[in-house]
């Protein structure tokens, strides 16, 4: 069957699927399961005969949305909070994994720009970080503790203040995605260039390792979370710019709902980073190398596993269900 005929034959059915997804057509769990079976059959057919077609992308997206709706119904009596992080977010991250790739590519490129700019322009670091901060840090370096700034203030006061600021930065990074992703790009550009210049400053002052031991105790989770929030902002922007087969308003509804869940998933990591910065980083200069290195590797490993590895594990676990339904 030619693809045009295939689309024409199933168009009405797919529109019914869309109505079920958006909640405009009430369906009980059995009806949703039946829709999922039909969708998987259509998807399998399209993958076989039109493997590079946009039809496959469209059907795959509908199938994943219907599956999530079924799964949400089945787990209604379970712990909603646990299931959100255990299954719902990983499946969304898997579905939007290319946006994570875009965010990471942007991160490394812009951090590199910050490093190169700081290396070849002596005034760049002062321009980005401000004279006051640079002068204070130079004094701390002379005293033998380049990370002394993290020791100022009380533990709890630092924790609350830092966490609120990091949540604010993350929220801006995500919400500004509503401007077609350009706002997210701008916020990410600012933060990453600053990070690159900041880290190079310590390298230039011959205290690179001391700075790494301090900054990245909390920075592993804090910076990684910002990258995920950047990806969420791009998802939000893309839902407006590229509605595909959906109407623009329906595309935005899907994009906002899914991207907001991914954004919310970063909160525990941002709060954990704030806790580490308020209570642990201040003691990095007195820690043995192995301990600070262990904290950095463990925190980086946890958040990396959750967003880069675990979604693939969860996705594979869902495949036997589709096989059984077929």
N, C-alpha and C positions, 0 to 999 in steps of 0.2 A: 504494500500500500504506500502511495506517495505521502510525504509528510503533510502536505496541504490537506489531503483527504482525511488523514489521521486526526489532524487538529479540528477540522470541520465536524467530524463524526463525534468527537468527545468534548467539544467546546462547552455545551450546556452542562455536562456533568462536572467539568472543572469549575464552572461558575458556581455550581452548587457547593463544591468543596470550599471555595473562597467565602461564601456566605456562612458556612459552618465554622470556618476559622475565625471570622470576625464577630461571631456571636449573633449575627442577624438571623440565622436559621437555627433554632434550638434542636439539638441532636442528643439522644441518650448515648451512653457508652457503647451499646451494641451497634447502633447506627454509625457511630464514629469508626468503630472497628471495621465495619463493612466498607465504609468509605476508604479506609486505609488499605484494605485488601485491593480494592479497585485501583486505587492510586498506585500501589506498588506494581500491579500488573501493567498499567499504562507506562510507568517509569521503566520497567524491565523491557517492554517492547520498544520504547523510544531509545533506550541505551543500546539495544541490539541493532536497530535499523537506522537510527539517526544519531550516532554517538557524539558528534560534534555540534549538534543543533542546540539552539537556545531553548528549545522545547524540553530538553533533558534538564537544563538548569531550572527552568520554571517548575517542572513536575517534582524535581528533587526538593525544591524549596517548599512546595505545597505538602509533600509527604512528611517532611520533617516537622512542619507546623501542626499537621494533623496528629502525628505521633506524640508531640508534646502535649496536645490537648487530651489525648487518650491517657497519657501517663499522669497528667495532672488530676484527672478524674479518678484514676486508680489509687492514687496516693492521698486522697482527700482526708483519710483517717490517720495518716502518718504525721510525723513531725515535719511541719511545713518548712521550718528553718533549716533543718538538716538536709532535707531533700533539695532545697534550693541550691545549696552549695555542693551537695553530693552528686546531683544528676542534672538539674536544670541548667545551671550556669556552664558546666563543662560541655553540654550538648550545644549550647549557643556559641561558645568559644570555638568549638569544632566547626560549626556551620559558617562562622565568620572568620575563620583562621587567616584568610588572606589579608584582612584588615590589620591583624596583629603583625603580619609580615611587613606591611606598609609602615606601621608605627615604629617597628624596630629599625627598618632601613632609614627612616627619617631620623631616628634617635642617633644612630651611629654617624650618619653624615653630618648632622648639626653639631654633635659633640666634637667631631673632627674639625669642623669650621672654627669652633671656639678655641681648640688647642692651637691650630695653625695661626689664628689671629693673634692670640696671646704671645706666641713665639716670635712673630715678626713685627709686632707693634707693641712697644714698651708701655704705651699709655692705655692699651686696650683693657687690661685687667682693672685699672683704676676707673675707666669709663663704665665698665660693667658692674663692678662690685662697690665702687665708691671709695674716695680717698680715706674716709674714716675707718672703714673696715680693713682696708689694705694696711694702713699705718698701725692699727691695733694688732693685726696678725703678725706684722713684721716685729713688733715689740715682743709678742708672745714667742716667736721663733727664737729671738735673741735670749729669752729666758729659758729656752729649752723645752717649751710645751706649745707647739703650734696649734693644738686643739683646745687651748685654754678657754676659748670662747664658749665651748660646750659645758664648761664647769660653772658658768655664771648663773646665778639665780637658784631657787630651790628645785628639788627633784620634781615635785608635783606641779609647781608653777611652770617649769620648763615643759613638762609632759603635756599639760593642758594647752598651753600657748602654741607649742610646736604642732601638736596634733590638729588643732583648729585651723592653723595656717595651712597645713598640708592638705586638709580636707577642702579648704577654700580653693587652693590652687588646682586640685584635682577636679573640683566642680566646674571651675572656669574652663579647664581643658576640655571637659565633656560638653557642657552646655553651649559653649561657643561653636560647637559643631553644627548648630542650627543654621549658621551662616554658610551653608554649603561646604562645611569642613574647613573653610579658610580661617575661621576664628581659632579652631583647634590647632591648625598648622602654625599660626602666629604664636600662640601661647607655648606650644611645644618648642618652637624655634628659640624663643626667649630663654626658656629654662635650660635647654640643652646646650646652647652656646655659652650660657653662664656657667654650667657645669664643666664644660671643656676648659674654659678660661680659668675657672676656680682650681681645677685639678692641676693644670699646667703651672699655675702660680707656685704651688707647693713643690712641684718638680724643679722649677727654676731656682727655688730657694734651698735645694738639696735636702728637703724633708719629705720627699715623696712617700716613702714607706710609712713614716709616722702618720702622714695625712690619710693614707689608705686605711691603716689600722683604725683610725678614728672615724672618718667620714662614712666608710662602707659598712660599719657595724649596723648602723640604721639605714644607710643609703641603699643597700641591696633591695630591701622591700620598698622603701620610699620611692626610689627612682623607677623601679620595675612597675610599681603601681601606676605611676604617671604615664608610662608607656601604654599600659592597658587602658587607662582613661583616654589617652590619645586615640587608641583604636576605637573605643566606644564613640568618641566624637566623630571620627571618620564614618562609622556606620550610620550615625544619625544624619550626617551631611549627605551621604550617598543615598539614603532613603528618600531624600528630597530631590536630589539631582537626577537619580537614575531609578525611576519607579518600575521599569521593565514592563511587565504585562498588567501591573496593578494601576489603579488610578493613583494620582500623586498623593491624595489624602490618605488612602488606605496603605500605600507604601510607607508614608510617614508614620502612621499608627504602628505598623509592624516594626519599623526601624527604631522608633522611640521606645516601644515596650521592650524589645530585645536588648538594645544598647543600654538602656537604663538598668536592666538587671545585671549586665556585665559591669557597668559602672559601680553599682551597689556592692558587687562582690569584692571590690578593692578595699572597702572600708576596714575590714579586720586587719589587712596588711598595713594600711596607712596608720591605723591606731597602734599596731604592734611596733611600727617604725618609730612613732612618737614616743612610745614607752622606752624603747631602746635608747633613743637620743636623749631623753630626759633622765634616765636612770643608769645607763651603762656606758654610753660613749664618753662621758666625763672622766671615766676611769681608764680609758684606753691606753694612756701614756704609762700607766703603772702595771698594765697587764703583761703577762708573758706573751711572746709572739704567737705561740701555739693556740692560746685561748682566744685572742682577738681574731686570728685566722679561722678558727673553728666556728665562732659565732657568725662571721661573714659567710662562710661556706654553707653552714646550716640554713641561715635565713635565705640566702640566694637559692639554695637547693629546694627549699619548701615552696617558694613562690614560683620558681621555674617549673617544678614538677606539676604544680596545680594548673598552670596556664599553658604549658607547652607539651606535657606528656599525658597527664590525666585525661584531658578531653578525648584523646585517641583511644584510651582504655575504655572509657564510658561508651563511646560510640561503638566500639567493637562488641561490647556487652549487649547493646541494643539490637544488634544484627540477628541473633537467633530468634528474637520475637518476630521480625519481619519474615524470616524464613518459615516460621511456624504458620504465620498468617497466610503465606502463599501456598 
